[in-house]
Each structure stands twice: as C-alpha cells, then as structure tokens.
C-alpha cells in the first residue's frame, strides 16, 4: 500500500532527507557550497509531500509557490 502525505517542512522524514541532501551537496559543491547553501533553506517552505510504501519512505518533495496571486 502506498501513502502520499501532504505535510509541512516540520515533518521528521522530510527533515531527515534534507540533511542527507545537504551532505551530498556539500561534497558535490566543494568550495562553492557556502554560496549555494544560502538558497537551500527551509524557512519559506510551507508545503511538502512525503511518499511511503508500506512503512518505508520512498521520496520527499517540496512545493514552492512561484506565481503571484492575480
């Protein structure tokens, strides 16, 4: 059974995945990581989606509103 959960950036599974992603990016970015890290903050992320199969975490995404209301 799959579970797709709409949640916030406070979700513990989402936060754990962000830590892992940051560790990966730090290695990949090398000396430029400090510059790029400024754009990878959770402050403005309100909506996230966390996907599970059985009880195993499959993926996480965040949804960022880039359109201004009319």
Rosetta constraint file for C-alpha pairs under 8 A:
AtomPair CA 1 CA 53 HARMONIC 5.82 0.50
AtomPair CA 1 CA 54 HARMONIC 5.44 0.50
AtomPair CA 2 CA 51 HARMONIC 7.29 0.50
AtomPair CA 2 CA 52 HARMONIC 5.67 0.50
AtomPair CA 2 CA 53 HARMONIC 4.51 0.50
AtomPair CA 2 CA 54 HARMONIC 6.23 0.50
AtomPair CA 3 CA 51 HARMONIC 5.76 0.50
AtomPair CA 3 CA 52 HARMONIC 5.06 0.50
AtomPair CA 3 CA 53 HARMONIC 6.34 0.50
AtomPair CA 3 CA 54 HARMONIC 7.63 0.50
AtomPair CA 4 CA 49 HARMONIC 6.78 0.50
AtomPair CA 4 CA 50 HARMONIC 5.90 0.50
AtomPair CA 4 CA 51 HARMONIC 4.53 0.50
AtomPair CA 4 CA 52 HARMONIC 6.42 0.50
AtomPair CA 5 CA 49 HARMONIC 5.56 0.50
AtomPair CA 5 CA 50 HARMONIC 5.18 0.50
AtomPair CA 5 CA 51 HARMONIC 6.25 0.50
AtomPair CA 6 CA 47 HARMONIC 7.03 0.50
AtomPair CA 6 CA 48 HARMONIC 5.82 0.50
AtomPair CA 6 CA 49 HARMONIC 4.54 0.50
AtomPair CA 6 CA 50 HARMONIC 6.52 0.50
AtomPair CA 7 CA 11 HARMONIC 6.67 0.50
AtomPair CA 7 CA 47 HARMONIC 6.00 0.50
AtomPair CA 7 CA 48 HARMONIC 5.22 0.50
AtomPair CA 7 CA 49 HARMONIC 5.97 0.50
AtomPair CA 7 CA 50 HARMONIC 7.31 0.50
AtomPair CA 8 CA 45 HARMONIC 7.53 0.50
AtomPair CA 8 CA 46 HARMONIC 5.47 0.50
AtomPair CA 8 CA 47 HARMONIC 4.92 0.50
AtomPair CA 8 CA 48 HARMONIC 5.19 0.50
AtomPair CA 8 CA 49 HARMONIC 7.86 0.50
AtomPair CA 9 CA 14 HARMONIC 6.48 0.50
AtomPair CA 9 CA 15 HARMONIC 6.82 0.50
AtomPair CA 9 CA 42 HARMONIC 6.78 0.50
AtomPair CA 9 CA 45 HARMONIC 6.17 0.50
AtomPair CA 9 CA 46 HARMONIC 6.19 0.50
AtomPair CA 9 CA 47 HARMONIC 6.68 0.50
AtomPair CA 9 CA 48 HARMONIC 6.11 0.50
AtomPair CA 9 CA 62 HARMONIC 7.91 0.50
AtomPair CA 10 CA 14 HARMONIC 7.36 0.50
AtomPair CA 10 CA 15 HARMONIC 6.79 0.50
AtomPair CA 11 CA 15 HARMONIC 6.24 0.50
AtomPair CA 12 CA 16 HARMONIC 6.10 0.50
AtomPair CA 13 CA 17 HARMONIC 6.29 0.50
AtomPair CA 13 CA 50 HARMONIC 7.62 0.50
AtomPair CA 13 CA 57 HARMONIC 7.70 0.50
AtomPair CA 14 CA 18 HARMONIC 6.29 0.50
AtomPair CA 14 CA 48 HARMONIC 7.78 0.50
AtomPair CA 14 CA 50 HARMONIC 6.84 0.50
AtomPair CA 14 CA 60 HARMONIC 6.05 0.50
AtomPair CA 14 CA 61 HARMONIC 8.00 0.50
AtomPair CA 15 CA 19 HARMONIC 6.39 0.50
AtomPair CA 16 CA 20 HARMONIC 6.50 0.50
AtomPair CA 17 CA 21 HARMONIC 6.11 0.50
AtomPair CA 17 CA 60 HARMONIC 7.39 0.50
AtomPair CA 18 CA 22 HARMONIC 6.06 0.50
AtomPair CA 19 CA 23 HARMONIC 6.29 0.50
AtomPair CA 20 CA 24 HARMONIC 6.33 0.50
AtomPair CA 21 CA 25 HARMONIC 6.11 0.50
AtomPair CA 22 CA 26 HARMONIC 5.98 0.50
AtomPair CA 23 CA 27 HARMONIC 6.57 0.50
AtomPair CA 24 CA 28 HARMONIC 6.29 0.50
AtomPair CA 25 CA 29 HARMONIC 5.66 0.50
AtomPair CA 25 CA 33 HARMONIC 7.23 0.50
AtomPair CA 26 CA 30 HARMONIC 5.97 0.50
AtomPair CA 26 CA 33 HARMONIC 5.49 0.50
AtomPair CA 29 CA 33 HARMONIC 4.85 0.50
AtomPair CA 29 CA 36 HARMONIC 7.84 0.50
AtomPair CA 32 CA 36 HARMONIC 6.53 0.50
AtomPair CA 33 CA 37 HARMONIC 5.74 0.50
AtomPair CA 34 CA 38 HARMONIC 6.85 0.50
AtomPair CA 36 CA 40 HARMONIC 7.14 0.50
AtomPair CA 37 CA 41 HARMONIC 7.45 0.50
AtomPair CA 45 CA 62 HARMONIC 6.94 0.50
AtomPair CA 45 CA 63 HARMONIC 7.20 0.50
AtomPair CA 45 CA 64 HARMONIC 6.49 0.50
AtomPair CA 46 CA 63 HARMONIC 7.58 0.50
AtomPair CA 46 CA 64 HARMONIC 7.68 0.50
AtomPair CA 47 CA 62 HARMONIC 5.98 0.50
AtomPair CA 47 CA 63 HARMONIC 5.40 0.50
AtomPair CA 47 CA 64 HARMONIC 7.28 0.50
AtomPair CA 48 CA 60 HARMONIC 7.18 0.50
AtomPair CA 48 CA 61 HARMONIC 5.65 0.50
AtomPair CA 48 CA 62 HARMONIC 4.18 0.50
AtomPair CA 48 CA 63 HARMONIC 5.76 0.50
AtomPair CA 49 CA 60 HARMONIC 5.66 0.50
AtomPair CA 49 CA 61 HARMONIC 5.29 0.50
AtomPair CA 49 CA 62 HARMONIC 6.22 0.50
AtomPair CA 49 CA 63 HARMONIC 7.80 0.50
AtomPair CA 50 CA 57 HARMONIC 7.57 0.50
AtomPair CA 50 CA 58 HARMONIC 7.77 0.50
AtomPair CA 50 CA 59 HARMONIC 6.05 0.50
AtomPair CA 50 CA 60 HARMONIC 4.50 0.50
AtomPair CA 50 CA 61 HARMONIC 6.66 0.50
AtomPair CA 51 CA 57 HARMONIC 6.10 0.50
AtomPair CA 51 CA 58 HARMONIC 5.41 0.50
AtomPair CA 51 CA 59 HARMONIC 5.30 0.50
AtomPair CA 51 CA 60 HARMONIC 6.23 0.50
AtomPair CA 52 CA 56 HARMONIC 5.35 0.50
AtomPair CA 52 CA 57 HARMONIC 4.46 0.50
AtomPair CA 52 CA 58 HARMONIC 5.15 0.50
AtomPair CA 52 CA 59 HARMONIC 7.26 0.50
AtomPair CA 53 CA 57 HARMONIC 6.53 0.50
AtomPair CA 53 CA 58 HARMONIC 6.53 0.50
